[in-house]
Amino acid sequence: MRDAFAGLRLKVALITALCVAGAVLVLLIIGQHSTPDFTFLMAALFALCGFLLFDILGRRGWEQTIMNEIRKLTQAQERLIREVAGNRNDIADIREGLSDTALAVEAQGRKQDDISDIESRMIETIAKQLGSIGAARKNERRESDIVELTAKPPGTLRATKTGSTGAPPYAESGDYSDTVVLELLRHAVEHDQIDLFVQPIVSLPQRKSRYYELLGRIRARAGVYLPAERYMRLAETNNLVGAIDNLILLRCLQILRTMRREDTGTGYFLNIGEGTLRDAKFMNDLLTFVSQFRPLAQRLVFEMRQENVEKLDKRAEPIIRGLSQLGCRFSMDHIRRGDIDIDLLRQRRISFIKMDAGWLMNEATERGGIQRMKKLKHRLDAAGIDIVVEKIETEHDLRELLDFSIDYGQGYYFGKPDYYGAYLKRKKTA
């Protein structure tokens, strides 16, 4: 503003000087032809006009300068007001963001509490089911006895398969009595002795791993596991099949939930046994558990036996529908009949069917079997259902099966069950 006023004063001074010079020139001309009085009068008149001109020019200049400066100040004030308003909006957004974050943290805390409650309830249900073991025993085994049993040195515990094969080593059937096996089942629940193994399911003919099947194994001692045939008979006798199925399924889901950030995008097949399907309370808890992890739900494929799919408990139907709406898919395995009801599979939301390699090849050797299998494959393709052939052991088996245009293969030929921790470590370094 100071520079603007200085420029104005210079302009007014120049104009005034020009006017005075003009007036002096006019007076000199008039003085040569007029009387002294008339000349004085004209000089006074010119002086008055010069003063008035100087005053008018000065006032207008000052007014214009002041108006310009006021206009600039007004514009600056408007910018300042807009900036203040913008800052207020930013502050409001920050406060809203902090509020949303706080609510999200609080909701996450409630979610974790809910998940913990669900898990605790599911584990408590399983523990109660397995608690009947102790009631049936006359002499309760002490905790120290179990520790001693599960810590047997390798020389006293034989394994049917060694770890070098890639498959989990199992204890020999005669290593443990029925009483000890039942106690080990209870101990596995209380001390989290369920280990997870994965086996690849590859696309054919590319042989690229697309899915993995999760296999829960009950640990007898470090590195050695109870074979299913050793405890399933006892479980059936003691009505514990459902509890064991629930336990293994829950353990698989817990591990997948823990590792979901490190292992993204991979799909997993998990078994749902008949006992689990009949346990309405556990199935409802399962639906709630899975609903907390929607991205994980879309990677889950639940396996059910053919007889369970065809005779699905009505209480399980809404749970299956709810899991499907969350993004879960379903597979039917243990195929024992070739007359598969495609419409029923659609109704049950089945996306895969698993066929035993030996069963499929036996079916093909029967009269008209190849045409029957190819016709079935065509119908499944039309329904959007893929075939997974399991227990493929050799290259010869694979070549025989490729004639049926199968979609996926599984078996020792593509990979043996591997401990989940080792599999995840390899995947990180790949």
C-alpha positions as CSV (number, residue, x, y, z in Angstrom):
1,M,0.0,0.0,0.0
2,R,2.9,2.4,0.8
3,D,4.2,1.9,-2.8
4,A,0.8,2.6,-4.3
5,F,0.5,6.0,-2.3
6,A,4.1,7.0,-3.4
7,G,3.2,6.4,-7.0
8,L,0.0,8.5,-6.6
9,R,1.9,11.4,-5.1
10,L,4.4,11.4,-8.0
11,K,1.6,11.5,-10.6
12,V,-0.2,14.4,-8.9
13,A,3.0,16.4,-8.6
14,L,3.8,16.0,-12.3
15,I,0.3,17.0,-13.3
16,T,0.4,20.1,-11.0
17,A,3.9,21.1,-12.3
18,L,2.6,20.9,-15.9
19,C,-0.4,23.1,-15.0
20,V,1.7,25.7,-13.2
21,A,4.1,25.8,-16.1
22,G,1.2,26.3,-18.5
23,A,-0.3,29.1,-16.3
24,V,3.1,31.0,-16.1
25,L,3.4,30.8,-19.9
26,V,-0.2,32.1,-20.3
27,L,0.5,35.0,-17.8
28,L,3.7,36.0,-19.6
29,I,1.8,36.2,-22.9
30,I,-1.1,38.2,-21.3
31,G,1.3,40.5,-19.4
32,Q,2.7,41.8,-22.6
33,H,-0.7,43.0,-23.8
34,S,-2.7,43.9,-20.6
35,T,-2.5,46.1,-17.5
36,P,-0.8,44.9,-14.3
37,D,-4.1,44.6,-12.4
38,F,-5.6,42.4,-15.1
39,T,-2.5,40.3,-15.1
40,F,-2.6,39.9,-11.3
41,L,-6.2,38.9,-11.5
42,M,-5.5,36.3,-14.1
43,A,-2.6,34.9,-12.1
44,A,-4.8,34.6,-9.0
45,L,-7.4,32.9,-11.1
46,F,-4.9,30.4,-12.5
47,A,-3.5,29.8,-9.0
48,L,-7.0,29.0,-7.7
49,C,-7.7,26.7,-10.7
50,G,-4.4,24.9,-10.1
51,F,-5.1,24.4,-6.4
52,L,-8.6,23.1,-7.2
53,L,-7.1,20.8,-9.9
54,F,-4.5,19.6,-7.5
55,D,-7.1,18.9,-4.8
56,I,-9.5,17.1,-7.2
57,L,-6.7,15.0,-8.7
58,G,-5.4,14.2,-5.3
59,R,-8.8,13.2,-3.9
60,R,-9.7,11.0,-6.8
61,G,-6.3,9.3,-6.8
62,W,-6.5,8.7,-3.1
63,E,-10.1,7.4,-3.4
64,Q,-9.1,5.0,-6.3
65,T,-6.1,3.8,-4.4
66,I,-8.0,3.2,-1.2
67,M,-10.8,1.4,-3.1
68,N,-8.2,-0.8,-4.8
69,E,-6.6,-1.6,-1.5
70,I,-10.0,-2.2,0.2
71,R,-10.9,-4.6,-2.7
72,K,-7.6,-6.4,-2.2
73,L,-8.2,-6.7,1.5
74,T,-11.7,-8.0,0.9
75,Q,-10.4,-10.6,-1.5
76,A,-7.7,-11.6,1.1
77,Q,-10.4,-11.8,3.7
78,E,-12.5,-14.0,1.6
79,R,-9.6,-16.3,0.9
80,L,-8.8,-16.4,4.6
81,I,-12.5,-17.2,5.4
82,R,-12.4,-20.0,2.8
83,E,-9.2,-21.4,4.2
84,V,-10.6,-21.3,7.7
85,A,-13.7,-23.0,6.6
86,G,-11.6,-25.6,4.8
87,N,-9.6,-26.1,7.9
88,R,-12.7,-26.5,9.9
89,N,-13.9,-29.1,7.4
90,D,-10.6,-30.9,7.6
91,I,-10.8,-30.8,11.3
92,A,-14.3,-32.2,11.2
93,D,-13.1,-34.9,8.8
94,I,-10.2,-35.8,11.1
95,R,-12.6,-35.9,14.0
96,E,-15.0,-38.1,12.1
97,G,-12.1,-40.3,10.9
98,L,-10.9,-40.6,14.5
99,S,-14.4,-41.4,15.6
100,D,-14.8,-44.0,12.9
101,T,-11.4,-45.5,13.8
102,A,-12.4,-45.6,17.4
103,L,-15.7,-47.3,16.5
104,A,-13.9,-49.7,14.2
105,V,-11.4,-50.6,17.0
106,E,-14.3,-51.0,19.4
107,A,-16.2,-53.1,16.9
108,Q,-13.1,-55.2,16.2
109,G,-12.7,-55.7,19.9
110,R,-16.3,-56.8,20.2
111,K,-15.7,-59.0,17.2
112,Q,-12.7,-60.6,18.8
113,D,-14.7,-61.1,22.0
114,D,-17.5,-62.6,20.0
115,I,-15.1,-64.9,18.1
116,S,-13.5,-65.9,21.4
117,D,-16.9,-66.7,22.8
118,I,-17.9,-68.7,19.8
119,E,-14.6,-70.7,19.8
120,S,-14.9,-71.2,23.6
121,R,-18.5,-72.4,23.2
122,M,-17.5,-74.8,20.3
123,I,-14.6,-76.2,22.3
124,E,-16.7,-76.5,25.4
125,T,-19.3,-78.5,23.4
126,I,-16.7,-80.8,22.1
127,A,-15.1,-81.2,25.5
128,K,-18.5,-82.2,27.0
129,Q,-19.0,-84.7,24.3
130,L,-15.6,-86.2,24.9
131,G,-16.0,-85.9,28.7
132,S,-18.2,-89.0,28.6
133,I,-14.9,-91.0,28.1
134,G,-13.9,-90.4,31.7
135,A,-17.3,-91.4,33.1
136,A,-17.1,-94.8,31.4
137,R,-13.7,-95.6,32.9
138,K,-13.3,-97.2,36.3
139,N,-9.8,-96.1,36.9
140,E,-9.2,-92.5,35.9
141,R,-5.7,-92.0,34.5
142,R,-3.7,-89.2,36.0
143,E,-2.2,-86.3,34.0
144,S,1.3,-87.5,34.7
145,D,0.5,-90.9,33.1
146,I,-0.7,-89.2,29.9
147,V,2.5,-87.2,29.7
148,E,4.5,-90.3,30.2
149,L,2.5,-92.1,27.4
150,T,2.9,-89.2,24.9
151,A,6.6,-88.9,25.6
152,K,7.5,-92.5,24.8
153,P,11.0,-92.7,23.3
154,P,11.2,-93.7,19.7
155,G,12.3,-97.2,20.5
156,T,9.1,-98.0,22.2
157,L,6.7,-96.4,19.6
158,R,6.8,-97.8,16.1
159,A,5.7,-95.8,13.1
160,T,4.1,-97.4,10.0
161,K,5.5,-94.6,7.8
162,T,8.5,-92.5,8.3
163,G,8.7,-88.8,7.9
164,S,11.0,-89.1,4.9
165,T,8.1,-90.2,2.7
166,G,6.4,-86.8,3.1
167,A,3.4,-88.4,4.8
168,P,2.7,-88.1,8.5
169,P,4.1,-91.1,10.5
170,Y,1.4,-93.1,12.3
171,A,1.7,-95.2,15.4
172,E,1.3,-99.0,15.0
173,S,-2.1,-100.2,16.0
174,G,-0.8,-102.3,18.8
175,D,1.2,-99.5,20.5
176,Y,-1.8,-98.2,22.6
177,S,-4.7,-99.9,24.3
178,D,-8.2,-98.8,23.7
179,T,-8.2,-97.0,27.1
180,V,-5.1,-95.1,26.2
181,V,-6.4,-94.2,22.8
182,L,-9.6,-92.8,24.3
183,E,-7.6,-90.8,26.8
184,L,-5.4,-89.4,24.0
185,L,-8.5,-88.2,22.3
186,R,-9.6,-86.3,25.4
187,H,-6.0,-85.1,25.9
188,A,-5.9,-83.8,22.3
189,V,-8.9,-81.6,23.0
190,E,-7.6,-80.2,26.3
191,H,-4.1,-79.5,25.1
192,D,-4.5,-78.6,21.4
193,Q,-2.8,-81.7,20.0
194,I,-4.4,-81.6,16.6
195,D,-1.8,-81.0,13.8
196,L,-2.8,-79.9,10.3
197,F,-1.5,-81.4,7.0
198,V,-2.2,-80.2,3.5
199,Q,-2.3,-82.2,0.2
200,P,-2.4,-80.5,-3.2
201,I,-5.2,-80.7,-5.6
202,V,-3.9,-80.0,-9.1
203,S,-5.6,-78.9,-12.3
204,L,-5.3,-81.3,-15.2
205,P,-3.6,-81.6,-17.6
206,Q,-1.5,-78.7,-16.4
207,R,-0.7,-80.3,-13.0
208,K,-0.6,-76.9,-11.2
209,S,-1.7,-76.8,-7.6
210,R,-5.1,-75.0,-7.4
211,Y,-6.5,-76.2,-4.0
212,Y,-5.3,-78.0,-0.9
213,E,-7.2,-80.5,1.2
214,L,-6.8,-80.0,4.9
215,L,-6.3,-83.1,7.0
216,G,-6.4,-83.0,10.8
217,R,-4.3,-85.5,12.6
218,I,-4.4,-86.4,16.3
219,R,-1.0,-86.4,17.8
220,A,0.1,-89.4,19.8
221,R,3.5,-87.9,20.6
222,A,5.9,-85.5,18.9
223,G,6.0,-86.4,15.2
224,V,3.8,-89.5,15.5
225,Y,0.0,-89.5,15.0
226,L,-2.9,-91.9,15.7
227,P,-4.2,-93.5,12.5
228,A,-7.8,-92.9,11.9
229,E,-8.6,-96.6,11.7
230,R,-7.2,-96.9,15.2
231,Y,-9.6,-94.5,16.9
232,M,-12.7,-94.4,14.6
233,R,-14.0,-97.8,15.8
234,L,-13.7,-96.7,19.4
235,A,-15.2,-93.3,18.5
236,E,-18.2,-95.0,16.9
237,T,-18.7,-97.3,19.9
238,N,-18.6,-94.3,22.3
239,N,-20.6,-92.0,20.1
240,L,-17.6,-89.6,19.7
241,V,-17.4,-89.4,15.9
242,G,-19.2,-86.1,15.8
243,A,-17.0,-84.7,18.5
244,I,-13.8,-85.7,16.8
245,D,-15.1,-84.4,13.4
246,N,-16.0,-81.1,15.1
247,L,-12.6,-80.9,16.8
248,I,-10.6,-81.4,13.6
249,L,-12.8,-79.0,11.6
250,L,-12.5,-76.3,14.2
251,R,-8.8,-76.7,14.4
252,C,-8.5,-76.4,10.6
253,L,-10.5,-73.2,10.7
254,Q,-8.5,-71.7,13.6
255,I,-5.2,-72.3,11.7
256,L,-6.6,-70.8,8.5
257,R,-7.9,-67.8,10.4
258,T,-4.5,-67.3,12.0
259,M,-2.5,-67.6,8.7
260,R,-5.0,-65.9,6.4
261,R,-2.7,-62.8,5.9
262,E,0.3,-64.9,5.1
263,D,-1.5,-67.4,2.8
264,T,-4.0,-65.5,0.6
265,G,-5.9,-66.6,-2.4
266,T,-5.5,-70.4,-1.9
267,G,-8.7,-72.5,-1.7
268,Y,-9.0,-75.3,0.9
269,F,-11.1,-78.4,1.1
270,L,-12.3,-79.3,4.6
271,N,-14.3,-82.4,5.6
272,I,-17.7,-82.1,7.4
273,G,-18.6,-85.4,8.8
274,E,-22.0,-86.8,9.4
275,G,-21.7,-86.2,13.2
276,T,-21.1,-82.5,12.5
277,L,-24.0,-82.2,10.1
278,R,-26.3,-83.7,12.8
279,D,-25.0,-81.3,15.5
280,A,-27.3,-78.3,14.9
281,K,-25.7,-76.3,17.8
282,F,-22.2,-76.8,16.4
283,M,-23.3,-76.0,12.9
284,N,-24.9,-72.7,14.0
285,D,-21.7,-71.8,15.7
286,L,-19.7,-72.8,12.6
287,L,-21.9,-70.4,10.5
288,T,-21.3,-67.6,13.0
289,F,-17.6,-68.3,13.1
290,V,-17.2,-68.3,9.3
291,S,-19.3,-65.1,8.9
292,Q,-16.7,-63.2,10.8
293,F,-14.2,-63.8,8.1
294,R,-15.9,-63.2,4.7
295,P,-12.7,-63.3,2.6
296,L,-11.7,-66.6,4.2
297,A,-15.2,-68.0,3.6
298,Q,-14.8,-67.6,-0.1
299,R,-11.8,-69.9,-0.1
300,L,-13.4,-72.7,1.8
301,V,-14.8,-75.9,0.2
302,F,-16.6,-78.2,2.6
303,E,-16.6,-81.9,1.8
304,M,-19.6,-84.2,2.5
305,R,-20.1,-87.8,1.8
306,Q,-22.5,-88.9,-1.0
307,E,-24.9,-90.5,1.5
308,N,-24.9,-87.4,3.7
309,V,-25.6,-85.1,0.7
310,E,-28.5,-87.3,-0.4
311,K,-29.9,-87.6,3.1
312,L,-29.0,-84.2,4.5
313,D,-30.6,-83.4,7.9
314,K,-33.3,-80.8,7.5
315,R,-31.8,-78.9,10.4
316,A,-28.5,-78.6,8.4
317,E,-30.1,-77.3,5.2
318,P,-30.4,-73.6,6.3
319,I,-26.8,-73.7,7.6
320,I,-25.5,-75.0,4.3
321,R,-27.6,-72.3,2.6
322,G,-26.1,-69.7,4.9
323,L,-22.5,-70.9,4.3
324,S,-23.2,-70.8,0.6
325,Q,-24.4,-67.2,0.8
326,L,-21.2,-66.3,2.6
327,G,-19.2,-67.6,-0.4
328,C,-18.4,-71.1,0.8
329,R,-18.6,-73.9,-1.7
330,F,-19.2,-77.7,-1.3
331,S,-17.9,-80.9,-2.5
332,M,-19.3,-84.4,-2.5
333,D,-16.9,-87.3,-1.9
334,H,-16.9,-91.1,-1.2
335,I,-18.9,-91.7,-4.4
336,R,-20.2,-95.3,-4.4
337,R,-22.9,-95.1,-7.1
338,G,-22.7,-93.7,-10.6
339,D,-26.4,-92.7,-10.7
340,I,-25.8,-89.2,-9.5
341,D,-28.8,-86.8,-9.1
342,I,-27.5,-83.6,-10.8
343,D,-30.6,-81.6,-9.7
344,L,-30.0,-82.6,-6.1
345,L,-26.4,-81.5,-6.3
346,R,-27.5,-78.1,-7.6
347,Q,-30.0,-77.9,-4.8
348,R,-27.2,-78.7,-2.3
349,R,-24.9,-76.1,-3.9
350,I,-22.3,-78.7,-4.8
351,S,-19.4,-77.3,-6.9
352,F,-17.1,-80.4,-6.9
353,I,-17.5,-84.1,-6.7
354,K,-14.6,-86.3,-5.7
355,M,-14.1,-89.8,-7.2
356,D,-11.7,-92.5,-6.1
357,A,-9.3,-93.3,-9.0
358,G,-9.8,-97.1,-8.4
359,W,-13.6,-96.8,-8.3
360,L,-13.7,-94.7,-11.5
361,M,-11.4,-97.1,-13.4
362,N,-13.5,-100.1,-12.2
363,E,-16.7,-98.4,-13.4
364,A,-15.1,-97.8,-16.8
365,T,-14.2,-101.4,-17.2
366,E,-17.9,-102.5,-17.0
367,R,-19.9,-102.8,-20.1
368,G,-20.8,-99.4,-21.5
369,G,-18.9,-97.8,-18.5
370,I,-16.7,-95.4,-20.5
371,Q,-19.7,-94.0,-22.4
372,R,-21.7,-93.8,-19.1
373,M,-18.8,-91.9,-17.4
374,K,-18.4,-89.5,-20.3
375,K,-22.1,-88.8,-20.3
376,L,-21.9,-88.1,-16.6
377,K,-19.0,-85.7,-17.2
378,H,-21.0,-83.9,-19.8
379,R,-23.9,-83.4,-17.5
380,L,-21.7,-82.2,-14.7
381,D,-20.0,-79.7,-17.0
382,A,-23.4,-78.4,-17.9
383,A,-24.2,-77.9,-14.2
384,G,-20.9,-76.2,-13.5
385,I,-19.6,-79.0,-11.3
386,D,-16.0,-80.1,-11.5
387,I,-14.6,-83.6,-11.0
388,V,-11.7,-84.2,-8.6
389,V,-10.2,-87.7,-8.9
390,E,-8.3,-88.7,-5.7
391,K,-5.8,-91.4,-4.8
392,I,-3.9,-91.1,-8.1
393,E,-0.6,-92.9,-7.3
394,T,1.2,-93.4,-10.6
395,E,1.8,-91.9,-14.1
396,H,-0.1,-95.0,-15.6
397,D,-3.2,-94.1,-13.4
398,L,-3.1,-90.6,-14.6
399,R,-2.9,-91.5,-18.3
400,E,-5.8,-93.8,-17.9
401,L,-7.9,-91.2,-16.2
402,L,-7.2,-88.4,-18.6
403,D,-9.4,-90.1,-21.1
404,F,-12.3,-89.0,-19.0
405,S,-11.3,-85.3,-19.3
406,I,-11.2,-84.9,-15.5
407,D,-10.7,-81.4,-14.1
408,Y,-8.5,-82.0,-11.0
409,G,-6.4,-84.7,-9.6
410,Q,-5.2,-85.6,-6.1
411,G,-3.0,-88.3,-4.7
412,Y,0.6,-89.3,-3.7
413,Y,1.6,-88.9,-7.4
414,F,1.1,-85.1,-7.1
415,G,2.1,-84.7,-3.5
416,K,1.9,-86.4,-0.1
417,P,0.2,-84.7,2.9
418,D,2.6,-82.2,4.2
419,Y,2.8,-80.5,7.6
420,Y,1.1,-77.1,7.3
421,G,3.9,-75.1,8.9
422,A,6.5,-76.5,6.5
423,Y,4.2,-75.9,3.6
424,L,3.6,-72.3,4.6
425,K,7.3,-71.7,5.1
426,R,8.1,-73.0,1.6
427,K,5.4,-70.8,0.2
428,K,6.9,-67.7,1.7
429,T,10.3,-68.4,0.3
430,A,9.0,-69.4,-3.1
